[in-house]
């Protein structure tokens, strides 16, 4: 419950920043950004690998997902921006009334969400204008989930890319 409150509190702070009620912070690079494909031979941090060994995003509960994010954040494996983007996955699950201990395949769930975007017809002009940002967010979230699954499986190519 504490993790959910922390995530909701941080999401509320970000929402206020987005409305211009606070100073804009410069974009933070994830500590893992340097270990992307441009760094041949680089690999995800040992701390991240150890944490992800305990969590399978293809079979995880919302509660366990929150715990995983918190551990990655505390280990310094996620920037605040990346943490917020991933924490919004938990908020999505809560808004869909997924039980906190219901096992989900987040990779497949977000693949389906992304695939459903072009099929959604009849959206208002405002929704259509917001769709590209939503699609880009879903793509980044799915990318994170896929990378987590690859790292856990030991099949991450060359390194970790934050999908910036």
C-alpha positions as CSV (number, residue, x, y, z in Angstrom):
1,X,0.0,0.0,0.0
2,X,2.9,2.3,0.8
3,X,4.3,1.8,-2.7
4,X,1.0,2.7,-4.3
5,X,0.8,5.9,-2.2
6,X,4.4,6.8,-3.2
7,X,3.6,6.2,-6.9
8,X,0.4,8.2,-6.7
9,X,2.1,11.1,-4.9
10,X,4.9,11.3,-7.4
11,X,2.4,11.1,-10.3
12,X,0.4,14.0,-8.8
13,X,3.7,16.0,-8.5
14,X,4.4,15.3,-12.2
15,X,0.9,16.4,-13.2
16,X,1.4,19.7,-11.4
17,X,4.7,20.2,-13.2
18,X,3.1,19.5,-16.5
19,X,0.6,22.3,-15.9
20,X,3.3,24.8,-15.3
21,X,2.9,25.1,-11.5
22,X,6.5,24.3,-10.9
23,X,9.9,24.8,-12.4
24,X,10.7,22.7,-15.4
25,X,13.5,20.2,-14.7
26,X,16.0,19.4,-17.3
27,X,15.5,15.9,-18.8
28,X,17.5,13.4,-16.8
29,X,19.4,10.7,-18.6
30,X,19.0,7.3,-17.1
31,X,22.1,5.8,-15.7
32,X,21.6,3.0,-18.2
33,X,21.5,5.4,-21.2
34,X,25.2,5.0,-21.6
35,X,24.8,1.2,-22.0
36,X,22.8,1.3,-25.2
37,X,23.7,-0.1,-28.6
38,X,26.3,2.7,-29.1
39,X,28.4,1.0,-26.4
40,X,29.4,-2.4,-27.8
41,X,30.0,-4.9,-25.1
42,X,28.2,-3.0,-22.4
43,X,25.6,-4.7,-20.3
44,X,22.9,-3.8,-17.8
45,X,24.2,-3.1,-14.3
46,X,24.6,-6.1,-12.0
47,X,22.1,-4.5,-9.6
48,X,19.5,-4.3,-12.3
49,X,20.2,-7.9,-13.4
50,X,19.9,-9.1,-9.8
51,X,16.6,-7.3,-9.2
52,X,15.1,-8.5,-12.5
53,X,16.1,-12.1,-11.7
54,X,13.4,-12.0,-9.0
55,X,10.6,-10.5,-11.2
56,X,9.2,-11.8,-14.4
57,X,7.2,-9.0,-16.2
58,X,5.5,-11.8,-18.3
59,X,4.0,-13.2,-15.1
60,X,3.8,-10.5,-12.4
61,X,1.2,-8.9,-10.1
62,X,0.7,-5.2,-9.9
63,X,2.0,-5.2,-6.3
64,X,5.2,-7.1,-7.3
65,X,5.7,-4.7,-10.3
66,X,5.6,-1.8,-7.9
67,X,8.1,-3.5,-5.6
68,X,10.4,-4.1,-8.6
69,X,10.2,-0.5,-9.7
70,X,11.0,0.7,-6.2
71,X,14.0,-1.5,-6.0
72,X,15.3,-0.5,-9.4
73,X,14.9,3.2,-8.4
74,X,16.6,2.7,-5.1
75,X,19.5,0.9,-6.8
76,X,19.9,3.9,-9.1
77,X,19.0,1.9,-12.2
78,X,16.1,4.2,-13.2
79,X,16.1,8.0,-13.5
80,X,13.2,9.7,-11.9
81,X,11.6,10.3,-15.4
82,X,11.9,6.6,-16.3
83,X,10.5,5.6,-12.9
84,X,7.5,7.9,-13.4
85,X,6.8,6.5,-16.9
86,X,7.0,3.0,-15.6
87,X,4.9,3.8,-12.5
88,X,2.1,4.9,-14.8
89,X,1.8,1.3,-15.8
90,X,0.8,0.5,-12.3
91,X,-1.7,3.4,-12.4
92,X,-3.2,2.0,-15.6
93,X,-3.6,-1.4,-14.0
94,X,-5.3,0.1,-10.9
95,X,-7.6,2.1,-13.1
96,X,-8.6,-1.1,-14.9
97,X,-9.4,-2.7,-11.5
98,X,-6.6,-5.3,-11.7
99,X,-6.3,-6.9,-8.3
100,X,-3.0,-6.1,-6.6
101,X,-2.1,-9.8,-6.6
102,X,-3.5,-10.7,-10.0
103,X,-0.8,-12.3,-12.2
104,X,-0.5,-10.5,-15.6
105,X,1.7,-10.8,-18.6
106,X,2.6,-7.1,-19.0
107,X,4.6,-7.5,-22.2
108,X,1.6,-9.1,-23.9
109,X,-0.9,-6.7,-22.4
110,X,1.1,-3.7,-23.7
111,X,1.6,-5.3,-27.1
112,X,-2.2,-5.6,-27.4
113,X,-2.7,-2.0,-26.2
114,X,-0.3,-0.7,-28.8
115,X,-1.9,-2.9,-31.5
116,X,-5.3,-1.6,-30.6
117,X,-4.5,2.1,-31.2
118,X,-5.0,2.0,-35.0
119,X,-8.2,0.1,-34.6
120,X,-9.8,2.8,-32.4
121,X,-11.9,4.7,-34.9
122,X,-14.4,7.5,-34.3
123,X,-12.3,9.4,-31.8
124,X,-12.9,13.1,-31.4
125,X,-10.5,15.6,-32.8
126,X,-9.0,16.2,-29.4
127,X,-8.5,12.5,-28.8
128,X,-6.9,12.1,-32.3
129,X,-4.5,14.9,-31.5
130,X,-3.5,13.3,-28.2
131,X,-3.1,9.9,-29.8
132,X,0.5,10.2,-31.1
133,X,1.8,11.0,-27.6
134,X,-0.2,8.1,-26.2
135,X,1.2,5.8,-28.8
136,X,4.7,7.0,-28.2
137,X,4.3,6.5,-24.4
138,X,2.9,3.0,-25.0
139,X,5.8,2.2,-27.3
140,X,8.3,3.3,-24.6
141,X,6.6,1.4,-21.9
142,X,6.4,-1.8,-24.0
143,X,10.1,-1.3,-24.9
144,X,11.0,-1.1,-21.2
145,X,8.9,-4.3,-20.4
146,X,10.6,-6.1,-23.3
147,X,14.0,-5.1,-22.1
148,X,13.3,-6.2,-18.6
149,X,12.2,-9.6,-19.9
150,X,15.3,-9.9,-22.1
151,X,17.6,-8.9,-19.2
152,X,15.9,-11.4,-16.9
153,X,16.2,-14.1,-19.6
154,X,19.9,-13.2,-20.2
155,X,19.1,-12.4,-23.9
156,X,19.6,-8.6,-23.9
157,X,21.5,-7.7,-27.0
158,X,24.7,-5.6,-26.5
159,X,23.2,-3.6,-23.6
160,X,20.3,-1.7,-22.4
161,X,18.7,1.2,-24.3
162,X,16.3,3.4,-22.4
163,X,14.3,4.1,-25.5
164,X,14.9,7.8,-25.1
